[in-house]
Amino acid sequence: MPSFNLPSSAIHKKWSRSLPPILTVPSGATLTLDLPDASNNHITPSNAPTALSTFSLADANPVVGPVFVEGAQPGDVLRVDVLELDTADYGWTAIFPGFGLLADEFPDPVLEVWDLARAAITGRADFRPGISVPVRPFLGIMGVAPPRTASTAPSPPTSPAATSTAATSPSVPPSTCPFRSPAPSSPAATATPPRATARSAAPPSRPPPAPKSPSPWRRTCLGSPRPTTSAPSRAEELAMGEYAAMGVGPDLADAAKDATRGLIAWMQAEKGLSKTDAYILASVAANLKIVEAVNMPNYVVACSIPLAIFRF
């Protein structure tokens, strides 16, 4: 099966059926992509002191593509096999004023630059003394063209067909990510985007450390079966258990905020982290999930973090 390369220069910032494909490939072809990070490579270790003051969120989330898959029809499933991801030697996490789950409680901009140079050997990125996060590269956004003629931004997520966020897509390699194309769209038009390194189930701030390509993928048009996914196990990561804080209430967003606040408070009290550091760590390592949505009117949400990241 032929292989193709898609450079990072082939970027755009919208989901739209009107975008012409950068490449046309047969079903089952392998693509190697050179992907920018969520800042379009604006934020680097060298400009870290001033990076946030000169960066606009309007420039965030560039996506690469689209790619047309030959033979794809409206309603078909596009299977994307993420075969390998290679990271850059650095990454970043940021708190942007007015953005994120607890935006009102973190009004000041903060940038955390991660050293990933040793991650290829150790598989971990150091955060603070005694705290290291497993490096599990994944993709921030990927999907198919929306059925509407109007265009939408890659973020926030709009529909499973158009956007698959890093927090929910099983894009840690090797993995399989299916996308069903809603008629009258075609799964041919796919975009692939900024990437992140640590895996959080619901990052409350802005993205985890970002990887670098080239990265090989395989794209296959499956016709119209029921979509299924596969992803690596987290058993090793969770072998030492988790600490979880819960939020309960009639508003799902408020319950999520309460759970996140509880986890932050625990890391402050038990691990000696500042409130800001705890928020940043939660954004790359915590898992936010709905525990119960049965006994209305209240929801139960848990925000948990693997104990294995703490070495003390």
C-alpha atoms as a printed R data frame, in Angstrom:
    type eleno elety resid chain resno       x      y      z
1   ATOM     1    CA   MET     A     1   0.000  0.000  0.000
2   ATOM     2    CA   PRO     A     2   1.459  3.423 -0.909
3   ATOM     3    CA   SER     A     3   2.686  5.928  1.678
4   ATOM     4    CA   PHE     A     4   2.201  9.688  1.642
5   ATOM     5    CA   ASN     A     5   3.598 12.671  3.543
6   ATOM     6    CA   LEU     A     6   1.607 15.677  4.698
7   ATOM     7    CA   PRO     A     7   3.774 18.656  5.800
8   ATOM     8    CA   SER     A     8   2.914 21.034  8.638
9   ATOM     9    CA   SER     A     9   2.547 23.847  6.100
10  ATOM    10    CA   ALA     A    10  -0.765 22.313  4.928
11  ATOM    11    CA   ILE     A    11  -2.746 23.859  7.783
12  ATOM    12    CA   HIS     A    12  -6.154 25.471  8.114
13  ATOM    13    CA   LYS     A    13  -8.368 26.578 10.994
14  ATOM    14    CA   LYS     A    14 -11.875 25.444 10.153
15  ATOM    15    CA   TRP     A    15 -14.021 22.366  9.539
16  ATOM    16    CA   SER     A    16 -15.616 22.860  6.154
17  ATOM    17    CA   ARG     A    17 -16.707 20.787  3.167
18  ATOM    18    CA   SER     A    18 -15.540 23.648  0.960
19  ATOM    19    CA   LEU     A    19 -11.852 23.072  1.674
20  ATOM    20    CA   PRO     A    20 -10.097 21.363 -1.250
21  ATOM    21    CA   PRO     A    21  -8.137 18.234 -0.281
22  ATOM    22    CA   ILE     A    22  -4.387 18.578  0.063
23  ATOM    23    CA   LEU     A    23  -3.991 14.903 -0.798
24  ATOM    24    CA   THR     A    24  -6.118 12.165 -2.347
25  ATOM    25    CA   VAL     A    25  -5.190  8.695 -1.104
26  ATOM    26    CA   PRO     A    26  -6.538  5.148 -1.531
27  ATOM    27    CA   SER     A    27  -8.270  3.418  1.357
28  ATOM    28    CA   GLY     A    28  -5.689  1.746  3.589
29  ATOM    29    CA   ALA     A    29  -2.888  4.172  2.714
30  ATOM    30    CA   THR     A    30  -0.305  5.197  5.304
31  ATOM    31    CA   LEU     A    31   0.264  8.902  5.897
32  ATOM    32    CA   THR     A    32   3.202 10.501  7.676
33  ATOM    33    CA   LEU     A    33   2.314 13.894  9.080
34  ATOM    34    CA   ASP     A    34   4.405 16.740 10.448
35  ATOM    35    CA   LEU     A    35   2.065 18.374 12.954
36  ATOM    36    CA   PRO     A    36   2.310 21.749 14.695
37  ATOM    37    CA   ASP     A    37   1.368 22.064 18.341
38  ATOM    38    CA   ALA     A    38  -1.742 23.867 19.587
39  ATOM    39    CA   SER     A    39   0.053 27.227 19.402
40  ATOM    40    CA   ASN     A    40   1.167 26.591 15.810
41  ATOM    41    CA   ASN     A    41   4.668 26.334 17.304
42  ATOM    42    CA   HIS     A    42   4.493 29.914 18.613
43  ATOM    43    CA   ILE     A    43   5.290 28.936 22.207
44  ATOM    44    CA   THR     A    44   8.848 27.646 22.668
45  ATOM    45    CA   PRO     A    45  11.365 27.416 25.531
46  ATOM    46    CA   SER     A    46  13.289 30.349 24.075
47  ATOM    47    CA   ASN     A    47  10.353 32.774 24.169
48  ATOM    48    CA   ALA     A    48   8.652 31.392 27.293
49  ATOM    49    CA   PRO     A    49   8.877 34.625 29.362
50  ATOM    50    CA   THR     A    50   6.863 36.591 26.788
51  ATOM    51    CA   ALA     A    51   5.084 33.838 24.855
52  ATOM    52    CA   LEU     A    52   1.639 34.214 26.413
53  ATOM    53    CA   SER     A    53   1.620 38.001 26.118
54  ATOM    54    CA   THR     A    54   2.244 37.770 22.370
55  ATOM    55    CA   PHE     A    55  -0.009 34.799 21.624
56  ATOM    56    CA   SER     A    56  -3.680 35.047 20.704
57  ATOM    57    CA   LEU     A    57  -6.092 32.178 21.281
58  ATOM    58    CA   ALA     A    58  -7.536 33.060 17.878
59  ATOM    59    CA   ASP     A    59  -4.361 31.562 16.405
60  ATOM    60    CA   ALA     A    60  -4.669 28.309 18.368
61  ATOM    61    CA   ASN     A    61  -5.557 24.842 17.141
62  ATOM    62    CA   PRO     A    62  -4.313 24.746 13.545
63  ATOM    63    CA   VAL     A    63  -5.250 21.505 11.810
64  ATOM    64    CA   VAL     A    64  -3.482 19.726  8.956
65  ATOM    65    CA   GLY     A    65  -5.337 18.546  5.868
66  ATOM    66    CA   PRO     A    66  -7.845 17.769  4.557
67  ATOM    67    CA   VAL     A    67  -7.141 14.398  2.954
68  ATOM    68    CA   PHE     A    68  -9.619 12.739  0.584
69  ATOM    69    CA   VAL     A    69  -9.944  8.946  0.821
70  ATOM    70    CA   GLU     A    70 -10.858  7.388 -2.515
71  ATOM    71    CA   GLY     A    71 -14.146  5.505 -2.562
72  ATOM    72    CA   ALA     A    72 -15.533  7.163  0.577
73  ATOM    73    CA   GLN     A    73 -19.287  7.737  0.593
74  ATOM    74    CA   PRO     A    74 -21.559  9.786  2.871
75  ATOM    75    CA   GLY     A    75 -22.418  7.712  5.941
76  ATOM    76    CA   ASP     A    76 -19.265  5.562  5.718
77  ATOM    77    CA   VAL     A    77 -16.942  5.026  8.672
78  ATOM    78    CA   LEU     A    78 -13.389  6.277  8.346
79  ATOM    79    CA   ARG     A    79 -10.999  4.180 10.420
80  ATOM    80    CA   VAL     A    80  -7.792  5.946 11.493
81  ATOM    81    CA   ASP     A    81  -5.003  3.764 12.902
82  ATOM    82    CA   VAL     A    82  -2.464  5.883 14.773
83  ATOM    83    CA   LEU     A    83   0.684  3.811 14.339
84  ATOM    84    CA   GLU     A    84   3.328  5.959 16.003
85  ATOM    85    CA   LEU     A    85   3.799  9.408 17.537
86  ATOM    86    CA   ASP     A    86   7.151 11.103 18.111
87  ATOM    87    CA   THR     A    87   7.397 14.063 20.472
88  ATOM    88    CA   ALA     A    88   9.498 17.187 20.346
89  ATOM    89    CA   ASP     A    89  12.042 17.699 23.131
90  ATOM    90    CA   TYR     A    90   9.766 20.151 24.915
91  ATOM    91    CA   GLY     A    91   6.103 20.809 25.548
92  ATOM    92    CA   TRP     A    92   3.989 23.364 27.350
93  ATOM    93    CA   THR     A    93   0.884 23.797 29.482
94  ATOM    94    CA   ALA     A    94  -0.750 27.186 29.977
95  ATOM    95    CA   ILE     A    95  -3.397 28.900 32.024
96  ATOM    96    CA   PHE     A    96  -5.037 31.557 29.869
97  ATOM    97    CA   PRO     A    97  -7.131 34.241 31.616
98  ATOM    98    CA   GLY     A    98 -10.829 33.604 31.067
99  ATOM    99    CA   PHE     A    99 -10.292 30.084 29.744
100 ATOM   100    CA   GLY     A   100 -10.764 26.688 31.373
101 ATOM   101    CA   LEU     A   101 -12.946 24.903 33.878
102 ATOM   102    CA   LEU     A   102 -11.954 27.119 36.826
103 ATOM   103    CA   ALA     A   103 -11.239 30.280 34.845
104 ATOM   104    CA   ASP     A   104 -12.658 32.622 37.496
105 ATOM   105    CA   GLU     A   105 -10.274 31.237 40.112
106 ATOM   106    CA   PHE     A   106  -7.108 31.539 38.002
107 ATOM   107    CA   PRO     A   107  -7.149 35.052 36.499
108 ATOM   108    CA   ASP     A   108  -3.411 35.317 35.799
109 ATOM   109    CA   PRO     A   109  -1.545 33.833 32.816
110 ATOM   110    CA   VAL     A   110   0.840 31.003 33.677
111 ATOM   111    CA   LEU     A   111   3.090 29.013 31.347
112 ATOM   112    CA   GLU     A   112   4.709 25.692 32.258
113 ATOM   113    CA   VAL     A   113   7.365 24.455 29.812
114 ATOM   114    CA   TRP     A   114   8.101 20.726 30.056
115 ATOM   115    CA   ASP     A   115  11.478 19.167 29.283
116 ATOM   116    CA   LEU     A   116  10.766 16.065 27.201
117 ATOM   117    CA   ALA     A   117  14.347 15.384 26.099
118 ATOM   118    CA   ARG     A   118  14.681 12.318 28.360
119 ATOM   119    CA   ALA     A   119  11.131 11.100 27.823
120 ATOM   120    CA   ALA     A   120  12.151  8.787 24.975
121 ATOM   121    CA   ILE     A   121  14.334  6.912 27.489
122 ATOM   122    CA   THR     A   122  12.385  7.177 30.733
123 ATOM   123    CA   GLY     A   123   8.858  7.454 29.361
124 ATOM   124    CA   ARG     A   124   8.159 10.194 31.926
125 ATOM   125    CA   ALA     A   125   8.299 13.982 32.185
126 ATOM   126    CA   ASP     A   126   9.361 15.600 35.461
127 ATOM   127    CA   PHE     A   127   7.019 18.227 36.889
128 ATOM   128    CA   ARG     A   128   8.317 19.024 40.367
129 ATOM   129    CA   PRO     A   129  10.760 17.114 42.629
130 ATOM   130    CA   GLY     A   130   9.190 13.730 43.306
131 ATOM   131    CA   ILE     A   131   6.451 14.190 40.697
132 ATOM   132    CA   SER     A   132   6.673 12.847 37.154
133 ATOM   133    CA   VAL     A   133   3.989 12.282 34.553
134 ATOM   134    CA   PRO     A   134   3.922  9.367 32.087
135 ATOM   135    CA   VAL     A   135   4.456 10.543 28.534
136 ATOM   136    CA   ARG     A   136   1.604  9.188 26.417
137 ATOM   137    CA   PRO     A   137   1.416 11.135 23.152
138 ATOM   138    CA   PHE     A   138  -2.027 11.630 21.663
139 ATOM   139    CA   LEU     A   139  -3.792 13.819 19.145
140 ATOM   140    CA   GLY     A   140  -5.758 16.890 20.065
141 ATOM   141    CA   ILE     A   141  -8.265 16.965 17.210
142 ATOM   142    CA   MET     A   142  -9.167 14.812 14.237
143 ATOM   143    CA   GLY     A   143 -12.305 14.025 12.320
144 ATOM   144    CA   VAL     A   144 -14.221 14.366  9.074
145 ATOM   145    CA   ALA     A   145 -15.851 17.254  7.264
146 ATOM   146    CA   PRO     A   146 -19.207 18.318  8.730
147 ATOM   147    CA   PRO     A   147 -22.417 17.839  6.711
148 ATOM   148    CA   ARG     A   148 -23.204 21.533  6.714
149 ATOM   149    CA   THR     A   149 -21.912 23.952  4.119
150 ATOM   150    CA   ALA     A   150 -21.038 26.464  6.831
151 ATOM   151    CA   SER     A   151 -17.627 26.207  8.463
152 ATOM   152    CA   THR     A   152 -16.864 25.857 12.172
153 ATOM   153    CA   ALA     A   153 -13.683 26.307 14.189
154 ATOM   154    CA   PRO     A   154 -11.779 23.163 15.254
155 ATOM   155    CA   SER     A   155 -12.397 24.064 18.900
156 ATOM   156    CA   PRO     A   156 -14.632 23.845 20.852
157 ATOM   157    CA   PRO     A   157 -15.869 20.385 19.794
158 ATOM   158    CA   THR     A   158 -18.991 20.468 17.650
159 ATOM   159    CA   SER     A   159 -19.854 16.843 16.832
160 ATOM   160    CA   PRO     A   160 -18.131 13.449 17.031
161 ATOM   161    CA   ALA     A   161 -17.859 13.372 13.252
162 ATOM   162    CA   ALA     A   162 -16.207 16.763 13.011
163 ATOM   163    CA   THR     A   163 -14.028 16.781 16.106
164 ATOM   164    CA   SER     A   164 -12.452 14.180 18.333
165 ATOM   165    CA   THR     A   165 -10.836 15.820 21.326
166 ATOM   166    CA   ALA     A   166  -7.673 14.572 22.888
167 ATOM   167    CA   ALA     A   167  -9.396 13.914 26.162
168 ATOM   168    CA   THR     A   168 -11.752 11.341 24.723
169 ATOM   169    CA   SER     A   169 -10.208  9.925 21.566
170 ATOM   170    CA   PRO     A   170  -8.214  6.694 21.923
171 ATOM   171    CA   SER     A   171  -5.304  8.130 19.969
172 ATOM   172    CA   VAL     A   172  -2.386  6.842 22.022
173 ATOM   173    CA   PRO     A   173  -0.482  4.621 19.563
174 ATOM   174    CA   PRO     A   174  -1.083  1.975 18.536
175 ATOM   175    CA   SER     A   175  -4.796  2.677 18.465
176 ATOM   176    CA   THR     A   176  -7.843  2.829 16.238
177 ATOM   177    CA   CYS     A   177 -10.155  5.829 15.933
178 ATOM   178    CA   PRO     A   178 -13.356  5.541 13.872
179 ATOM   179    CA   PHE     A   179 -15.400  8.465 12.557
180 ATOM   180    CA   ARG     A   180 -18.827  8.079 10.991
181 ATOM   181    CA   SER     A   181 -19.449 10.634  8.294
182 ATOM   182    CA   PRO     A   182 -22.917 12.214  8.543
183 ATOM   183    CA   ALA     A   183 -24.684 12.434  5.181
184 ATOM   184    CA   PRO     A   184 -24.290 14.336  2.979
185 ATOM   185    CA   SER     A   185 -20.671 14.727  4.038
186 ATOM   186    CA   SER     A   186 -17.818 12.447  3.043
187 ATOM   187    CA   PRO     A   187 -15.282 10.892  5.420
188 ATOM   188    CA   ALA     A   188 -12.728 11.686  2.785
189 ATOM   189    CA   ALA     A   189 -12.074 15.126  4.166
190 ATOM   190    CA   THR     A   190 -10.113 14.587  7.343
191 ATOM   191    CA   ALA     A   191  -7.995 16.923  9.382
192 ATOM   192    CA   THR     A   192  -5.350 16.173 11.932
193 ATOM   193    CA   PRO     A   193  -4.145 18.649 14.454
194 ATOM   194    CA   PRO     A   194  -2.172 19.846 17.422
195 ATOM   195    CA   ARG     A   195  -0.971 17.116 19.702
196 ATOM   196    CA   ALA     A   196  -0.391 16.701 23.371
197 ATOM   197    CA   THR     A   197   1.818 14.418 25.405
198 ATOM   198    CA   ALA     A   198   0.375 13.624 28.801
199 ATOM   199    CA   ARG     A   199  -3.144 12.215 28.782
200 ATOM   200    CA   SER     A   200  -5.825 13.830 30.928
201 ATOM   201    CA   ALA     A   201  -9.416 12.692 30.647
202 ATOM   202    CA   ALA     A   202 -10.624 16.267 31.019
203 ATOM   203    CA   PRO     A   203  -7.960 18.960 31.079
204 ATOM   204    CA   PRO     A   204  -9.273 21.921 33.125
205 ATOM   205    CA   SER     A   205  -6.716 24.358 31.709
206 ATOM   206    CA   ARG     A   206  -4.983 24.593 28.327
207 ATOM   207    CA   PRO     A   207  -3.230 21.816 26.541
208 ATOM   208    CA   PRO     A   208  -0.740 19.361 27.894
209 ATOM   209    CA   PRO     A   209   2.801 19.201 26.497
210 ATOM   210    CA   ALA     A   210   2.709 18.952 22.727
211 ATOM   211    CA   PRO     A   211   4.513 16.451 20.519
212 ATOM   212    CA   LYS     A   212   6.158 16.776 17.182
213 ATOM   213    CA   SER     A   213   5.825 14.702 14.044
214 ATOM   214    CA   PRO     A   214   6.400 13.091 11.590
215 ATOM   215    CA   SER     A   215   3.924 10.424 12.614
216 ATOM   216    CA   PRO     A   216   2.557  7.539 10.535
217 ATOM   217    CA   TRP     A   217  -1.196  6.922 10.348
218 ATOM   218    CA   ARG     A   218  -3.302  4.541  8.304
219 ATOM   219    CA   ARG     A   219  -6.711  5.630  6.979
220 ATOM   220    CA   THR     A   220  -9.241  3.102  5.793
221 ATOM   221    CA   CYS     A   221 -12.804  3.565  4.568
222 ATOM   222    CA   LEU     A   222 -14.875  0.767  6.138
223 ATOM   223    CA   GLY     A   223 -18.226  1.382  4.478
224 ATOM   224    CA   SER     A   224 -20.893  1.658  7.159
225 ATOM   225    CA   PRO     A   225 -20.267 -0.752 10.074
226 ATOM   226    CA   ARG     A   226 -20.835  0.279 13.669
227 ATOM   227    CA   PRO     A   227 -17.775  2.266 14.822
228 ATOM   228    CA   THR     A   228 -15.482  0.635 17.392
229 ATOM   229    CA   THR     A   229 -12.353  1.913 19.099
230 ATOM   230    CA   SER     A   230  -9.209  0.468 20.621
231 ATOM   231    CA   ALA     A   231  -6.570  2.003 22.858
232 ATOM   232    CA   PRO     A   232  -3.697  0.834 25.084
233 ATOM   233    CA   SER     A   233  -4.479 -0.247 28.631
234 ATOM   234    CA   ARG     A   234  -3.901  2.123 31.567
235 ATOM   235    CA   ALA     A   235  -3.387 -0.781 33.967
236 ATOM   236    CA   GLU     A   236   0.275 -0.007 34.641
237 ATOM   237    CA   GLU     A   237  -0.432  3.669 35.166
238 ATOM   238    CA   LEU     A   238  -3.140  2.835 37.722
239 ATOM   239    CA   ALA     A   239  -1.331 -0.051 39.450
240 ATOM   240    CA   MET     A   240  -0.819  2.020 42.622
241 ATOM   241    CA   GLY     A   241  -4.398  3.252 42.609
242 ATOM   242    CA   GLU     A   242  -5.852  6.738 42.364
243 ATOM   243    CA   TYR     A   243  -6.926  9.537 44.635
244 ATOM   244    CA   ALA     A   244 -10.360 10.876 43.709
245 ATOM   245    CA   ALA     A   245 -12.386 13.862 44.850
246 ATOM   246    CA   MET     A   246 -16.104 14.063 44.137
247 ATOM   247    CA   GLY     A   247 -18.550 16.781 43.272
248 ATOM   248    CA   VAL     A   248 -22.310 16.353 43.712
249 ATOM   249    CA   GLY     A   249 -25.117 18.601 42.548
250 ATOM   250    CA   PRO     A   250 -27.889 19.293 40.048
251 ATOM   251    CA   ASP     A   251 -25.581 21.122 37.633
252 ATOM   252    CA   LEU     A   252 -23.067 18.879 35.866
253 ATOM   253    CA   ALA     A   253 -20.557 21.674 35.249
254 ATOM   254    CA   ASP     A   254 -20.689 22.796 38.875
255 ATOM   255    CA   ALA     A   255 -20.197 19.213 40.060
256 ATOM   256    CA   ALA     A   256 -17.155 18.926 37.780
257 ATOM   257    CA   LYS     A   257 -15.760 22.155 39.218
258 ATOM   258    CA   ASP     A   258 -16.296 20.963 42.794
259 ATOM   259    CA   ALA     A   259 -14.543 17.671 42.062
260 ATOM   260    CA   THR     A   260 -11.593 19.479 40.491
261 ATOM   261    CA   ARG     A   261 -11.390 21.896 43.412
262 ATOM   262    CA   GLY     A   262 -11.329 18.941 45.777
263 ATOM   263    CA   LEU     A   263  -8.434 17.306 43.945
264 ATOM   264    CA   ILE     A   264  -6.506 20.581 43.870
265 ATOM   265    CA   ALA     A   265  -7.042 21.042 47.620
266 ATOM   266    CA   TRP     A   266  -5.760 17.496 48.280
267 ATOM   267    CA   MET     A   267  -2.593 18.096 46.249
268 ATOM   268    CA   GLN     A   268  -2.016 21.340 48.128
269 ATOM   269    CA   ALA     A   269  -2.462 19.704 51.527
270 ATOM   270    CA   GLU     A   270  -0.818 16.329 50.909
271 ATOM   271    CA   LYS     A   271   1.773 17.028 48.210
272 ATOM   272    CA   GLY     A   272   2.799 20.582 49.043
273 ATOM   273    CA   LEU     A   273   1.896 22.030 45.670
274 ATOM   274    CA   SER     A   274   0.742 25.574 45.141
275 ATOM   275    CA   LYS     A   275  -2.817 25.998 43.933
276 ATOM   276    CA   THR     A   276  -1.560 26.955 40.470
277 ATOM   277    CA   ASP     A   277   0.825 23.990 40.233
278 ATOM   278    CA   ALA     A   278  -1.946 21.634 41.358
279 ATOM   279    CA   TYR     A   279  -4.255 23.008 38.651
280 ATOM   280    CA   ILE     A   280  -1.586 22.568 35.979
281 ATOM   281    CA   LEU     A   281  -0.822 19.022 37.124
282 ATOM   282    CA   ALA     A   282  -4.523 18.165 37.124
283 ATOM   283    CA   SER     A   283  -4.788 19.430 33.551
284 ATOM   284    CA   VAL     A   284  -2.271 16.867 32.292
285 ATOM   285    CA   ALA     A   285  -2.744 13.929 34.659
286 ATOM   286    CA   ALA     A   286  -6.231 13.978 36.205
287 ATOM   287    CA   ASN     A   287  -9.285 12.092 34.962
288 ATOM   288    CA   LEU     A   288 -12.654 13.806 35.190
289 ATOM   289    CA   LYS     A   289 -15.629 11.478 34.804
290 ATOM   290    CA   ILE     A   290 -19.335 11.221 35.466
291 ATOM   291    CA   VAL     A   291 -19.800  8.635 38.216
292 ATOM   292    CA   GLU     A   292 -23.590  8.749 38.419
293 ATOM   293    CA   ALA     A   293 -26.380 10.230 36.328
294 ATOM   294    CA   VAL     A   294 -29.291  8.176 37.661
295 ATOM   295    CA   ASN     A   295 -30.603  9.633 40.908
296 ATOM   296    CA   MET     A   296 -31.877 12.943 39.615
297 ATOM   297    CA   PRO     A   297 -31.730 15.797 40.194
298 ATOM   298    CA   ASN     A   298 -28.113 15.325 41.275
299 ATOM   299    CA   TYR     A   299 -25.070 14.240 39.299
300 ATOM   300    CA   VAL     A   300 -21.926 12.745 40.823
301 ATOM   301    CA   VAL     A   301 -18.595 13.630 39.207
302 ATOM   302    CA   ALA     A   302 -15.138 12.370 40.212
303 ATOM   303    CA   CYS     A   303 -11.785 13.979 39.510
304 ATOM   304    CA   SER     A   304  -8.988 11.466 40.090
305 ATOM   305    CA   ILE     A   305  -5.231 11.324 39.660
306 ATOM   306    CA   PRO     A   306  -2.924  8.257 39.530
307 ATOM   307    CA   LEU     A   307  -0.872  7.890 42.708
308 ATOM   308    CA   ALA     A   308   2.024  6.502 40.665
309 ATOM   309    CA   ILE     A   309   3.000 10.002 39.530
310 ATOM   310    CA   PHE     A   310   3.987 10.871 43.100
311 ATOM   311    CA   ARG     A   311   7.314  9.413 44.227
312 ATOM   312    CA   PHE     A   312   7.030 10.517 47.854
